[in-house]
């Protein structure tokens, strides 16, 4: 499930649009003149404006007009209604790979053509192509992604204790204890929003259990009572179970407030974990400067794990296979289209051929580079891969179970049993 507020967030600072040259392969500006393509996406506000600049570049290159329809968090419902009514858009941007698979198996989607598949293969790590494939056919590609493996910290708080960004989980615990001794909470947790807790678990699980077990748990091929789940929960409990390290009222703290707790005045914590869109909350709601007062470090290694990234993202898929639709998909799969939005800020891509200089600042460049450098060790947000009843429902399933674990981190056995019982119900075929 796409996180409810992400569509409302975008970096406030806007840089110039990267220059675009050349047309979509084999297409002149006159080829598609007079044709109109509709694309449905989740973005509103500043994100919509930025995406429309990407689409305007496509129009200037091909002559085709593009109508963008913003659907926000209702995008799955909007698409299902339109498909049922026989009026699907040409293209949609979908955040849930499970929904893409559902539409593909129902015959609603068209596989991408050979040129689009070639572009996806050339510009992305293999794991991204696998993510867009259903039953051996490629139906889409991730156009916009989120790096969900970042800890954001107050430079002032770290300087006070002489701390440097911790590289390991054990170092994170040590740094947290040093900060707590100053009277400041080490970590602010937005536990009122259960989805933040799934991101915590996924990052620890990917690092302790490895990518293969991550894939198995995401498909419920191993149970939530598996020893690998126990290991991840026990590691989380080292931090969540120490009340001196976690800011008070975590279960009543919503995500934006968890960020403000660190970078607002007066601050009540030194660190907050979440994705690259934390930068937007900082810029919009505090006086802190990203890259100066507010910095980030990658999610620490746990038990000697290799670099890995948990990512979310929006996948471009097509419901029609006319020439204009295919050309739009080719354009969105190109580095050129991504560089336009990258220059505007608030955008990351798994496309490894987008120039680093296209991103507007050092922080964004670093976040994007870590997604690319992780290669096939990137894994998509597990809760977005799960049935919504388990991984994407407020007050139920994994969200509620992990909230209960945050409230009582000693109850590892009980939480494992509840997670498995809820997963078993949701994954029934």
C-alpha positions as CSV (number, residue, x, y, z in Angstrom):
1,X,0.0,0.0,0.0
2,X,1.4,3.4,-1.0
3,X,2.0,5.3,2.2
4,X,-0.8,7.8,2.6
5,X,1.1,11.0,2.9
6,X,4.0,10.5,0.4
7,X,2.0,11.9,-2.4
8,X,1.7,15.2,-0.4
9,X,5.4,15.5,0.2
10,X,8.1,17.0,-2.1
11,X,11.3,18.8,-1.5
12,X,10.7,22.5,-1.2
13,X,13.8,23.5,-3.1
14,X,13.4,23.4,-6.8
15,X,16.4,23.4,-9.2
16,X,16.4,23.9,-12.9
17,X,15.1,21.2,-15.3
18,X,17.8,19.1,-16.9
19,X,18.1,19.7,-20.6
20,X,16.6,17.0,-22.9
21,X,17.9,16.3,-26.3
22,X,16.9,13.8,-29.0
23,X,13.7,12.0,-29.5
24,X,12.3,8.6,-28.5
25,X,14.0,6.1,-30.6
26,X,12.6,6.0,-34.1
27,X,10.0,8.7,-33.5
28,X,10.0,12.2,-35.0
29,X,8.1,15.1,-33.5
30,X,5.5,14.7,-36.2
31,X,4.8,10.9,-35.7
32,X,2.3,11.2,-32.9
33,X,1.0,14.7,-33.5
34,X,-2.8,14.8,-32.8
35,X,-2.8,11.8,-30.5
36,X,-3.6,11.9,-26.8
37,X,-2.3,9.5,-24.1
38,X,-3.8,9.4,-20.6
39,X,-1.7,8.4,-17.6
40,X,-3.1,7.8,-14.1
41,X,-0.7,8.3,-11.2
42,X,-0.7,8.8,-7.4
43,X,1.0,12.2,-7.4
44,X,-0.7,15.5,-6.5
45,X,0.6,18.9,-5.5
46,X,4.3,19.6,-6.2
47,X,4.9,16.0,-7.3
48,X,2.2,16.3,-9.9
49,X,3.7,19.6,-11.2
50,X,7.1,17.9,-11.5
51,X,5.8,14.9,-13.3
52,X,3.8,17.1,-15.7
53,X,7.1,18.7,-16.7
54,X,8.4,15.2,-17.6
55,X,5.3,14.6,-19.7
56,X,5.7,18.0,-21.3
57,X,9.1,17.0,-22.6
58,X,7.5,13.9,-24.1
59,X,5.0,16.1,-25.9
60,X,7.6,18.4,-27.2
61,X,9.6,15.5,-28.6
62,X,6.7,13.5,-30.2
63,X,3.8,15.8,-30.7
64,X,1.5,13.6,-28.6
65,X,-0.5,15.3,-25.9
66,X,-0.5,13.6,-22.4
67,X,-3.4,14.0,-20.0
68,X,-2.3,13.3,-16.4
69,X,-5.0,12.1,-14.0
70,X,-4.0,12.3,-10.3
71,X,-5.6,9.6,-8.2
72,X,-3.8,9.9,-4.9
73,X,-4.3,7.1,-2.4
74,X,-7.4,6.0,-4.3
75,X,-5.4,4.9,-7.3
76,X,-6.0,1.1,-6.9
77,X,-9.8,1.7,-6.6
78,X,-9.8,4.2,-9.6
79,X,-8.0,1.7,-11.8
80,X,-10.2,-1.2,-10.8
81,X,-13.3,0.8,-11.5
82,X,-12.1,2.0,-14.9
83,X,-11.0,-1.4,-15.9
84,X,-14.4,-2.8,-15.0
85,X,-16.1,-0.1,-16.9
86,X,-14.0,-0.7,-20.0
87,X,-12.2,2.7,-19.9
88,X,-8.7,2.1,-18.6
89,X,-6.0,4.7,-19.1
90,X,-3.1,4.1,-21.5
91,X,-0.5,4.0,-18.7
92,X,-0.6,4.0,-14.9
93,X,2.0,4.3,-12.1
94,X,1.3,1.7,-9.5
95,X,3.1,1.3,-6.1
96,X,1.9,-2.2,-5.3
97,X,3.6,-5.0,-7.3
98,X,0.9,-7.4,-6.1
99,X,-1.7,-5.2,-7.8
100,X,0.4,-5.2,-11.0
101,X,0.4,-9.0,-10.9
102,X,-3.3,-9.1,-10.3
103,X,-4.0,-6.9,-13.3
104,X,-1.6,-8.8,-15.5
105,X,-3.1,-12.2,-14.7
106,X,-6.6,-10.8,-15.3
107,X,-5.5,-9.8,-18.8
108,X,-5.9,-6.1,-18.1
109,X,-2.3,-5.2,-18.8
110,X,-0.2,-5.4,-21.9
111,X,3.4,-6.8,-21.7
112,X,6.0,-4.2,-22.7
113,X,7.4,-4.4,-26.2
114,X,11.0,-5.4,-27.0
115,X,12.3,-1.9,-27.1
116,X,11.0,-1.1,-23.6
117,X,12.3,-4.4,-22.2
118,X,15.7,-3.7,-23.7
119,X,15.8,-0.3,-22.0
120,X,14.8,-1.8,-18.7
121,X,17.4,-4.5,-19.0
122,X,20.2,-2.0,-19.9
123,X,19.4,0.7,-17.3
124,X,18.5,-1.3,-14.2
125,X,19.8,-4.1,-12.0
126,X,18.2,-7.4,-12.7
127,X,16.2,-7.4,-9.5
128,X,14.1,-4.5,-10.9
129,X,13.2,-6.4,-14.0
130,X,12.2,-9.4,-11.9
131,X,9.9,-7.1,-9.9
132,X,8.1,-6.0,-13.0
133,X,7.7,-9.5,-14.4
134,X,4.6,-11.7,-14.0
135,X,4.7,-15.4,-15.1
136,X,7.9,-14.8,-17.2
137,X,6.6,-11.6,-19.0
138,X,7.7,-8.1,-18.3
139,X,4.7,-5.8,-17.6
140,X,6.4,-2.7,-16.1
141,X,9.3,-1.0,-14.6
142,X,9.9,1.2,-11.6
143,X,10.0,4.8,-12.7
144,X,10.3,6.5,-9.3
145,X,11.6,4.9,-6.1
146,X,12.2,5.6,-2.5
147,X,15.3,4.7,-0.4
148,X,13.8,3.3,2.8
149,X,17.1,2.5,4.4
150,X,18.2,5.8,5.9
151,X,18.7,7.1,9.4
152,X,18.4,10.9,9.7
153,X,20.3,12.6,12.5
154,X,20.9,16.0,14.1
155,X,24.4,17.1,13.5
156,X,24.2,19.2,16.7
157,X,23.2,16.2,18.8
158,X,26.0,14.0,17.4
159,X,28.6,16.7,17.9
160,X,27.6,17.0,21.6
161,X,28.8,13.5,22.3
162,X,31.5,13.3,19.6
163,X,29.6,10.6,17.7
164,X,30.1,9.6,14.1
165,X,27.5,7.8,11.9
166,X,27.4,4.2,13.2
167,X,28.2,1.6,10.6
168,X,26.9,-1.4,12.6
169,X,23.8,-2.1,14.7
170,X,25.9,-2.6,17.8
171,X,27.5,0.8,17.2
172,X,24.0,2.3,16.8
173,X,23.1,1.0,20.2
174,X,26.3,2.4,21.7
175,X,25.8,5.8,20.1
176,X,22.2,5.8,21.3
177,X,23.2,5.2,24.9
178,X,25.8,8.0,24.7
179,X,23.1,10.4,23.5
180,X,20.6,9.3,26.1
181,X,23.1,10.2,28.8
182,X,22.8,13.8,27.7
183,X,19.1,13.7,28.5
184,X,18.0,13.6,24.9
185,X,16.2,10.6,23.5
186,X,18.3,8.8,21.0
187,X,15.6,7.8,18.5
188,X,12.2,9.2,17.7
189,X,9.8,6.5,16.4
190,X,6.5,7.3,14.6
191,X,4.8,4.2,16.0
192,X,1.3,5.6,15.6
193,X,1.7,4.9,11.9
194,X,2.1,1.1,11.8
195,X,3.8,1.2,8.3
196,X,6.9,2.8,9.8
197,X,7.4,-0.2,12.0
198,X,7.2,-2.6,9.0
199,X,10.0,-0.6,7.5
200,X,12.1,-1.0,10.6
201,X,11.4,-4.8,10.6
202,X,12.2,-5.2,6.9
203,X,15.5,-3.5,7.2
204,X,16.7,-5.6,10.1
205,X,15.3,-8.8,8.6
206,X,17.0,-8.2,5.2
207,X,20.3,-7.8,7.0
208,X,20.0,-10.7,9.4
209,X,18.1,-13.2,7.2
210,X,19.5,-12.3,3.8
211,X,17.8,-11.5,0.4
212,X,16.7,-15.1,-0.3
213,X,14.8,-15.5,3.0
214,X,13.4,-12.0,2.6
215,X,11.8,-13.2,-0.7
216,X,10.5,-16.4,1.0
217,X,8.9,-14.5,3.9
218,X,7.4,-11.9,1.5
219,X,5.6,-14.8,-0.3
220,X,4.8,-16.6,3.0
221,X,6.9,-19.5,1.8
222,X,8.4,-19.6,5.3
223,X,6.2,-18.8,8.4
224,X,6.5,-15.8,10.7
225,X,7.4,-18.3,13.4
226,X,10.7,-19.1,11.5
227,X,13.9,-18.6,13.5
228,X,15.0,-15.9,11.0
229,X,12.0,-13.8,12.2
230,X,12.9,-14.4,15.8
231,X,16.5,-13.1,15.1
232,X,15.2,-9.9,13.6
233,X,12.7,-9.2,16.4
234,X,15.4,-9.9,19.0
235,X,17.7,-7.4,17.3
236,X,14.9,-4.8,17.2
237,X,14.2,-5.4,20.9
238,X,17.8,-4.3,21.7
239,X,16.7,-0.8,20.7
240,X,12.9,-0.8,21.2
241,X,13.2,-2.5,24.5
242,X,15.3,0.2,26.2
243,X,13.0,3.0,27.2
244,X,15.9,5.4,27.7
245,X,16.7,5.2,24.0
246,X,13.3,5.6,22.4
247,X,11.4,8.9,22.6
248,X,8.4,8.9,24.9
249,X,4.9,8.3,23.5
250,X,6.2,6.5,20.4
251,X,2.8,4.7,19.9
252,X,1.1,8.1,19.9
253,X,3.6,9.7,17.6
254,X,2.7,10.0,13.9
255,X,5.4,10.0,11.3
256,X,5.7,13.7,10.6
257,X,5.9,14.5,14.3
258,X,8.7,11.9,14.7
259,X,10.8,13.9,12.3
260,X,9.9,17.2,13.9
261,X,11.0,15.8,17.3
262,X,14.5,15.6,15.9
263,X,14.8,18.7,13.8
264,X,12.3,21.1,15.3
265,X,12.9,23.4,18.2
266,X,13.2,22.3,20.9
267,X,14.4,18.9,19.8
268,X,13.5,15.9,21.9
269,X,15.5,13.2,20.0
270,X,18.7,12.9,18.0
271,X,17.7,10.4,15.2
272,X,14.7,9.3,13.2
273,X,14.6,6.3,10.8
274,X,12.7,6.5,7.5
275,X,13.0,7.0,3.8
276,X,14.4,9.8,1.6
277,X,11.1,11.7,1.9
278,X,12.1,12.6,5.5
279,X,13.9,15.5,3.8
280,X,10.7,17.0,2.6
281,X,9.2,16.9,6.2
282,X,12.4,18.6,7.5
283,X,12.2,21.3,4.8
284,X,8.5,22.0,5.2
285,X,8.2,21.9,8.9
286,X,11.5,22.9,10.5
287,X,14.3,25.5,10.1
288,X,16.9,22.8,9.8
289,X,18.9,22.6,6.6
290,X,19.2,19.2,4.9
291,X,22.9,18.4,4.4
292,X,23.9,20.8,7.2
293,X,21.9,20.5,10.4
294,X,20.1,17.4,9.1
295,X,22.2,14.5,7.7
296,X,21.7,10.8,7.1
297,X,23.6,7.6,7.2
298,X,22.6,4.2,5.7
299,X,20.8,1.7,7.8
300,X,23.6,0.0,9.8
301,X,25.0,-3.5,9.1
302,X,23.5,-6.1,11.4
303,X,25.7,-9.2,12.3
304,X,28.1,-8.4,9.5
305,X,25.5,-8.1,6.7
306,X,26.3,-6.8,3.3
307,X,25.0,-3.4,2.0
308,X,21.3,-3.7,1.2
309,X,18.5,-1.3,0.6
310,X,14.7,-1.7,1.2
311,X,12.9,0.4,-1.5
312,X,9.4,1.4,-2.4
313,X,8.4,2.7,-5.8
314,X,5.9,3.4,-8.5
315,X,5.8,1.1,-11.5
316,X,4.9,2.2,-15.0
317,X,2.5,-0.3,-16.7
318,X,0.4,-0.1,-19.8
319,X,-3.2,-1.0,-20.5
320,X,-3.0,-0.3,-24.2
321,X,-0.4,-1.1,-26.8
322,X,-0.9,1.5,-29.5
323,X,2.1,3.4,-30.8
324,X,1.7,6.5,-28.6
325,X,1.4,4.4,-25.5
326,X,4.5,2.4,-26.3
327,X,6.5,5.5,-27.1
328,X,5.6,7.0,-23.7
329,X,6.7,3.8,-22.0
330,X,10.0,4.0,-23.9
331,X,10.5,7.6,-22.8
332,X,9.7,6.8,-19.1
333,X,12.2,3.9,-19.2
334,X,15.0,6.2,-20.5
335,X,17.5,8.0,-18.3
336,X,16.4,11.2,-20.1
337,X,13.0,11.3,-18.5
338,X,14.3,10.6,-15.0
339,X,16.9,13.3,-15.3
340,X,14.1,15.9,-15.8
341,X,12.4,15.1,-12.5
342,X,15.8,14.5,-10.7
343,X,16.7,18.1,-11.4
344,X,13.5,19.3,-9.8
345,X,14.2,17.4,-6.5
346,X,12.1,15.0,-4.6
347,X,12.9,12.1,-6.9
348,X,15.0,9.0,-6.9
349,X,15.3,6.3,-9.6
350,X,16.8,2.8,-9.8
351,X,17.9,3.7,-13.4
352,X,21.7,3.4,-13.1
353,X,22.3,5.6,-16.2
354,X,20.8,8.7,-14.8
355,X,23.8,11.0,-14.2
356,X,24.6,11.7,-10.5
357,X,24.9,15.4,-11.4
358,X,21.2,15.4,-12.4
359,X,20.3,15.2,-8.7
360,X,20.2,18.7,-7.1
361,X,22.3,18.1,-4.0
362,X,24.8,15.8,-2.3
363,X,22.2,14.2,0.0
364,X,19.9,13.2,-2.9
365,X,22.9,12.0,-5.0
366,X,24.1,9.8,-2.1
367,X,20.6,8.3,-1.6
368,X,20.2,7.5,-5.3
369,X,23.7,6.1,-5.5
370,X,23.1,3.7,-2.6
371,X,20.0,2.3,-4.5
372,X,22.1,1.7,-7.6
373,X,25.2,0.4,-5.8
374,X,23.1,-2.1,-3.8
375,X,22.3,-3.8,-7.2
376,X,20.5,-7.1,-6.7
377,X,20.6,-6.6,-2.9
378,X,17.7,-4.2,-3.2
379,X,14.4,-5.6,-2.0
380,X,11.0,-4.0,-2.4
381,X,9.0,-3.0,0.7
382,X,7.8,-6.4,2.0
383,X,4.5,-5.0,3.4
384,X,3.7,-3.6,-0.1
385,X,4.3,-7.1,-1.5
386,X,2.0,-8.7,1.0
387,X,-1.8,-8.9,0.7
388,X,-3.2,-5.6,2.0
389,X,-5.1,-7.3,4.8
390,X,-1.8,-8.3,6.3
391,X,0.7,-5.6,5.1
392,X,-1.3,-2.5,4.5
393,X,-4.3,-2.1,6.8
394,X,-4.3,0.4,9.6
395,X,-5.0,-1.2,13.0
396,X,-4.7,-4.8,11.7
397,X,-2.3,-7.4,10.5
398,X,1.4,-6.7,10.5
399,X,0.9,-3.0,11.3
400,X,-1.0,-3.7,14.6
401,X,1.2,-6.7,15.5
402,X,4.4,-4.6,15.3
403,X,2.8,-1.8,17.2
404,X,2.1,-4.3,20.0
405,X,5.7,-5.4,19.8
406,X,6.9,-1.8,20.2
407,X,4.7,-1.7,23.3
408,X,6.1,-5.0,24.7
409,X,9.4,-5.9,23.0
410,X,10.0,-8.8,25.4
411,X,7.0,-10.7,23.9
412,X,8.9,-12.1,20.9
413,X,7.1,-15.5,21.0
414,X,3.7,-14.0,21.3
415,X,4.2,-11.5,18.4
416,X,5.6,-14.2,16.1
417,X,2.5,-16.4,16.7
418,X,0.2,-13.5,16.0
419,X,2.1,-12.4,12.9
420,X,1.9,-16.0,11.5
421,X,-1.8,-16.3,12.3
422,X,-2.6,-13.1,10.6
423,X,-0.4,-13.9,7.6
424,X,-1.9,-17.3,7.2
425,X,-5.4,-15.8,6.9
426,X,-4.3,-13.1,4.4
427,X,-2.3,-15.3,2.2
428,X,-5.0,-17.9,1.7
429,X,-5.2,-18.6,-2.1
